[in-house]
């Protein structure tokens, strides 16, 4: 038997597959695109996803349907996308909870590096350090001094164990050598309600939840966790300006697909998102909701940002010896 013929047949088969994939990519999208958000409707990730989805729909010429698949700290929706067909019709819009879950939980139903295709970093969502009516520090330094003078007596809230607010709070404790009590809630709104009621002392709240309460005078903003001041709160300093250098803990928000997307499909999606990011109305909508829109970038740049963020949270988990519930 001639050994060359089986090889030729294999090469021809691969060529046919590549040709089919190329044709498929050129026709993309030929049907509605599902944009899965692994969080409830109305949250900061959902807000950004819907702003993006509306504009992508016009650009792609097909419906972009935002579907909320909340649960397990973002893991349910992430798993669904990780295990979906790599054809561009099921995408994930999520936050740095993806990297936090990977840092905190040794066993997940997906693998961050192997199962996802980073497409576009869309925005950053800094947290706001807010205090309620139980304490009255006028600055971050005064809050730190108060916590040190009352070890074990101050409490901070989060949206749950392993949430960005939790790990940000633990980073604050670690960097300032504080002994304060963590009070986890089932979500950010519940944590904010109890802070307003005077049941907890402070928290690192996402801006979407914090802004209405700050504007209503129910909580006081001491600092934001981004490297620059937030456009929606220009009078509030960054943590570095407030005397805590090297403290950055904003969330990223971005678009990913399952690993193995055809390159033309991935390139098309990345290019269309970049066009949306340059839209002034889109940027203004995100800014008003407490986010900082990212400049148009590349999938490689987003991938590097994910790796950097993962290393940050792995360091916090190790330093504080944090364990999943």
Long-range contacts (C-beta under 8 A, 24 or more apart in sequence): 21-262, 22-262, 22-264, 24-87, 24-262, 24-265, 25-262, 25-263, 25-264, 25-265, 25-268, 26-264, 28-87, 28-88, 28-262, 28-264, 28-265, 28-268, 29-60, 29-61, 29-62, 29-88, 29-89, 30-62, 31-62, 31-89, 32-62, 32-63, 32-64, 32-65, 32-89, 33-60, 33-62, 33-63, 33-64, 33-65, 33-88, 33-89, 33-90, 33-91, 34-65, 34-67, 34-89, 34-90, 34-91, 35-64, 35-65, 35-66, 35-67, 35-91, 35-92, 35-93, 36-67, 36-68, 36-69, 36-77, 36-80, 36-81, 36-90, 36-91, 36-92, 36-93, 37-66, 37-67, 37-68, 37-69, 37-70, 37-77, 37-93, 37-94, 38-68, 38-69, 38-70, 38-71, 38-74, 38-75, 38-76, 38-77, 38-78, 38-92, 38-94, 38-97, 39-68, 39-70, 39-74, 39-77, 39-94, 39-95, 40-68, 40-70, 40-187, 41-68, 43-188, 43-206, 43-208, 44-95, 44-125, 44-206, 44-207, 44-208, 44-209, 44-251, 44-253, 44-289, 44-290, 44-291, 45-93, 45-94, 45-95, 45-253, 47-208, 47-286, 47-289, 48-93, 48-122, 48-123, 48-125, 48-253, 48-286, 48-289, 48-291, 49-93, 51-282, 51-285, 51-286, 52-93, 52-122, 52-255, 52-273, 52-276, 52-282, 53-93, 55-276, 55-279, 55-282, 56-272, 56-273, 56-276, 59-272, 59-275, 59-276, 60-272, 66-93, 73-97, 73-101, 73-160, 73-162, 73-163, 74-98, 74-101, 75-101, 75-108, 75-109, 75-110, 78-110, 78-116, 79-108, 79-109, 79-110, 81-116, 81-256, 81-257, 81-258, 82-109, 82-110, 82-111, 82-115, 82-116, 82-258, 82-259, 83-110, 83-115, 83-258, 84-258, 85-258, 86-117, 86-257, 86-258, 86-259, 86-260, 86-261, 86-262, 87-261, 87-262, 87-265, 88-257, 88-261, 88-262, 88-265, 88-266, 88-268, 88-269, 90-257, 90-258, 91-119, 91-255, 91-256, 91-257, 91-269, 92-116, 92-255, 92-256, 92-257, 93-122, 93-253, 93-254, 93-255, 93-256, 94-253, 94-254, 94-256, 95-125, 95-164, 95-251, 95-252, 95-253, 95-254, 96-164, 96-251, 96-252, 96-309, 96-313, 97-163, 97-164, 97-251, 98-256, 98-306, 99-306, 99-309, 99-310, 99-313, 100-162, 100-163, 100-164, 100-167, 100-313, 101-162, 102-310, 103-310, 103-313, 103-314, 103-316, 103-317, 104-162, 104-167, 104-313, 104-317, 104-322, 104-323, 104-324, 105-162, 105-324, 112-306, 112-310, 114-259, 115-258, 115-259, 116-256, 116-257, 116-258, 116-259, 117-256, 117-257, 117-258, 117-259, 117-260, 117-261, 117-266, 117-299, 118-254, 118-256, 118-299, 118-302, 118-303, 118-306, 119-254, 119-255, 119-256, 119-257, 119-266, 119-269, 119-270, 119-273, 119-299, 119-302, 120-254, 120-255, 120-269, 120-270, 120-273, 120-274, 120-277, 120-297, 120-299, 120-302, 121-252, 121-253, 121-254, 121-294, 121-297, 121-301, 121-302, 121-305, 122-253, 122-254, 122-255, 122-273, 122-277, 122-293, 122-294, 123-252, 123-253, 123-254, 123-286, 123-291, 123-292, 123-293, 123-294, 124-226, 124-250, 124-251, 124-252, 124-253, 124-291, 124-292, 124-294, 125-206, 125-207, 125-208, 125-250, 125-251, 125-252, 125-253, 125-290, 125-291, 125-292, 126-207, 126-224, 126-225, 126-226, 126-230, 126-249, 126-250, 126-251, 126-290, 126-292, 127-164, 127-165, 127-168, 127-204, 127-205, 127-206, 127-207, 127-210, 127-224, 127-225, 127-249, 127-250, 127-251, 128-204, 128-205, 128-206, 128-207, 128-210, 128-211, 128-214, 128-221, 128-223, 128-224, 128-225, 128-230, 128-233, 128-236, 129-172, 129-202, 129-203, 129-204, 129-221, 129-222, 129-223, 129-224, 129-225, 129-239, 130-195, 130-202, 130-203, 130-205, 130-210, 130-213, 130-214, 130-219, 130-220, 130-221, 130-222, 131-201, 131-202, 131-219, 131-220, 131-222, 132-195, 132-196, 132-198, 132-200, 132-201, 132-202, 132-218, 132-219, 132-220, 133-196, 133-198, 134-198, 134-199, 134-200, 134-201, 135-201, 135-202, 137-222, 139-222, 139-242, 139-243, 140-222, 140-223, 140-239, 140-242, 140-243, 140-244, 141-242, 141-243, 143-202, 143-222, 144-176, 144-178, 144-244, 147-176, 147-178, 147-179, 147-180, 148-176, 148-177, 148-178, 151-179, 152-179, 152-180, 152-181, 154-180, 154-181, 154-201, 154-202, 155-180, 155-181, 155-182, 155-183, 155-200, 155-201, 156-180, 156-181, 156-182, 156-183, 156-200, 156-201, 156-202, 156-203, 156-204, 157-183, 157-184, 157-185, 157-191, 157-192, 157-194, 157-195, 157-200, 157-202, 157-203, 158-182, 158-183, 158-184, 158-185, 158-191, 158-203, 158-204, 159-184, 159-185, 159-186, 159-187, 159-188, 159-191, 160-184, 160-185, 160-186, 160-187, 161-324, 161-325, 162-322, 162-324, 162-325, 164-204, 164-206, 164-249, 164-251, 165-191, 165-203, 165-204, 165-205, 165-206, 167-249, 167-313, 167-316, 167-317, 167-322, 168-204, 168-225, 168-249, 169-203, 169-204, 170-316, 170-320, 170-322, 171-247, 171-249, 171-316, 172-204, 172-244, 172-247, 173-320, 174-316, 174-319, 174-320, 175-244, 175-246, 175-247, 176-244, 192-219, 195-219, 204-249, 206-251, 206-290, 207-232, 207-233, 207-289, 207-290, 207-291, 208-289, 208-290, 210-290, 211-290, 225-249, 225-250, 226-250, 226-292, 228-292, 230-290, 230-292, 231-287, 231-292, 232-287, 232-288, 232-289, 232-290, 250-292, 252-305, 252-306, 252-309, 253-291, 254-302, 266-299, 270-298, 270-299
